[in-house]
Amino acid sequence: MTNNELYSLIQETLTILDADELPQVHNYLFDLIDEESDLEASPFEIANILIHSCDTTEPLSEIVKDLVIELFEDAYAEGNADAMNDLGAVYYDGSRGFEQSFEKAVEYYKLAAEKGSRHAQENLGYCYYYGRNMPVDYEKAFHYFALGAFDGHIISLYKIGDMYMNGYYVEKNPTEAFHIYNRCLETMTDEAAEICAGPVFLRVGNAFLKGEGTEENAKNALVCFQKAEAFLYDMVAGGNVMYKKSLQGAIDGQAKARAKLAESLPQDNWTLDD
């Protein structure tokens, strides 16, 4: 898509878009085609800004969704594999007014994965792991998670840990799972922590609480659950509502850890002498 074509596409969208309905979207698009603008943003960047940064509490109108789809498709045609992954993600979540459709999500993830998108391969791992619009297939899930893990994706790595913890495709090995979870924490960047630290701390907390893959340690479990709660709260507050169950798990885990700690305290009561 040339700059002139992109300019015309945005201009056509603005003629239909209700500025009062989506003011941030309108202002962003208007600024893009302002006479002083050189349209330096790529179609891929524009699409992601529209989805993640403009009027985020409101669903996108049909005309804006059509624009987003066209921008992602153009980016993919120009060689950006992640464009199809990001388009699949809005259908997977059913966010921003897009219909929730695992079928469409998987279709787009596969297109992106075939072109080498690690994000899409990781997402396909999830789809095979949980059976999203397909039978559960742990072998394929492991395959896609391994691709992501080798490339430094923490989510892929901790999902491989889950497969060892549960014995999915690989032989059940809680000790290996615990080592993998800790490896995730050791290599986690600040950026990755925003979406990974909560789930990983929750897993390590459960391992300490139950003595799975490591010695039972209620105090360590409590610390991990507290850290998990802090990260998971930020994730849910930021819109990742699918982690509400995990957030509740971190809260419940603290109560269980405290109960075990209380059992280990001396049971004798102490009173002041008269």
N, C-alpha and C positions, 0 to 999 in steps of 0.2 A: 504494500500500500504506500503510495507516494504521499508526500506532505499535503499536496493539493487534494488528493482523494480523502485523506484523513480530515482535513479542514472541512470539506464538503459534508462528510458524514456527520461530524459534530454539529455543523450548522443546521443540517436537516433535523437532527435530534432536538436542538434548541427551539426550533419552530413549533414543535409539538409538546415539549416538556413544560409542565406547569411549574413555574418558579416558586409558587407558594407551597406546593406539595413537597418538593425536594430542593430547598433553597441552596444547600451546600453543593449539591450536584450541579445545579444550574450555574452557580457562581464559578465553580471550578471549570466547567466546560466553556463558559463565557470568557473566562480569563485565558483559556488555551487558544482561542481564536481571536483574541484581541489583536489589533493591528500591530502592537509592539511585540507580540509573541512570535517566536520562531518555531513553535511546535517541537521543542526539543525532546519532549517526553515520547517514549515509544508506545505503540498500541498496547503492549503488555503492561507497561507501567501505568498507563491511563486506566485500563480495566481494573487493575488491582487497587488503585486509589479509589475508584468509584465504589468498589465492593467494601473495602476495609476502612476508608477514611471519611466518606461523605454521608451525612445523614444516617449514621450507623444504627439508630434506633428505629428507623423506618424501612419497610420493604421497598425495593426499587420498583418503579413503574415499568410497564411492558416495554415502552420505547427505550428505556435505559437498559433493561435486561437484554433487549435485542442488540443494543450497541455493545454491551459487554461481550456477548457471544461473538459478534463479528470481530471485535478487537482481538479476542483470544484466538479465534480461528486464523486470523491474519498472522498473528505472532507465530502460531504453530507452523503455518505454511512457509514462514521465513526461517524455520529451523529451531524455534524455541519450544522444546519438548515440555517444559514446565507449564506452558500455557494450557495444554489440555489437562494437566493434573489439576491446576487451579480451577478450571471450569468444572471438572469432575467433583471437586471438593464442595462447591456450592450446591450441587445436586445431592451429594452424599449427606450433607447436613440439612438440606432444605432451608438454607439461610437466604436472607435478603430478598425474599419473595419468590425465589426459585422453588419449584416443586421438589419435594423430597423423593428421590428416585435412585435406589442402589443400581438399578439396571443402567441408567444413563451414566452414573458415576463410574461404574466398572468399564463401560464402553470407552469413556474418555481416559481413564487410568491406563487401560491397555494401549491406547494410541500413544500416550506419553511414555509408557514403560518400554515400548518397542523402540522408541527413539533415544532411550538411555536415561530418562528422568529417574533419579534415585528416589525422589519424593513419591512419584507414582508407583514405583516398585514397592516401596514401603506401604503405601496405601492398599495396593493389591494384596500384600501380605495380610493386612487386616481383613480384607474382604474374604480371603480364603480361610483365615483363622476363625472368623465368626460366622461364615456362611452367608455373606451379604449377596443376595440374589444368585447364589450358587451353593452347591453342597460344600460342607466343610471339607477342606483338603489340607491337612497339616503338612504334608510333604511340600506342596507348592507354597504354603505360607512360610515354611522354614527357608525355602529357596529364595523368596523375595526378601525376607528379613535379613538373610545372610548377605545379600547384595548391599543392602543399606548399611549393615553393621560394618562391613569391610571398608565402607566409605566414610565411617565416622558418625553415622546417624545413631544417636543415643536411643531413640524410640525403638528402632530395629533391634538394637542390642538387648534392651531389657525385655523385649518380646521373645527373643531367643532364650533369655533367662526363664521366662514364663514356661516355655516349652520344656525346658529341663526340669523345672519345678513340678510340672504336671505330667511329664512323660508323654508329651504329644510328639509323635514321629520319632523322637530320640528316646533313649532309655531314661527313665525317671532318675534324676540325680539332684536332690536339693542342695548338696554342697556346691556343685558346679553352678547352680542357679544363684546361690548366695555370692559366689565369687564374681559372677557376671554383674549382678546388681551393684556390688561395690566397685567394680571396674567402671561402671556407668558414672558413679559419683566421683571417682578419681579423675576422670577425663572430661567431666562436664564443664562447658563454658558458661559464662553468665547468660548468654543468649539462649543456649539450650535449656538452662535451668528454668526459664520461664514456662516451658511446656513439658519438661521431663522430670524435674527434681521432685515435684509432689508425688507422682506415681511411683518413682523409684524409692523414695523414703518410705512410702506406704508399704511397699513390698519388703524392704529391709526390716521395718518395724514388725510386720507379721512374722518374719523369719525369727527374729529375736523372741517374740511373744510365744511362739509355738515350739521353738527349738528345732526349726527345720533348716538343715544345712549349716547350723551353727549351734552353739550352746544356748540354752534358754537364758534370757537376761531381760527381766522386766524393766529395769531402769533404762537400758539401751533402747528397748522397745518404746518406752514413753518418750524419750528424746526424739526418736525418729518420727513417731506419730505427730508430735508437736510441730516438727519441721514440715512434715507432709501437709498438715492442716494449713500452715501459713502459705505455702506455695499453691495448694489446691484452692484456697479461698480466692487468691488473686486470679487464678485461671477461671473459676466460675464467675466471679465478678466481672471479668473481662469478656464474658460471653460464651465460654466453653461449658455450657450447661450439662453436657454429657458427663462431666466429671463430678456432678452433684453426689452421685452414689459413692465415689471415691472419697470425697470430702467428708461425707457422713461416716465412712469407714475409718478415716483418720481420727475423727472425734470419738467414735465408739471404741477404737483401739486404745485410746488414752484411758478410758474408764476401765477397760480390762487390765491394762498394765498397772494402773493404780491399785486395783483390787488385789492383784498378785503381790505388789509391793507391800500392801497393808498386811497381807498374810505373813509376810516375812518379818514383820516388826515384833518386838517383845510383847507378849500378851498381858504381862503384869501391869496392874494399875498402880499409880503412885499418888498418894494423898499426903497433905500436910498433917503433921502431928498436931493434936490439940494443945 
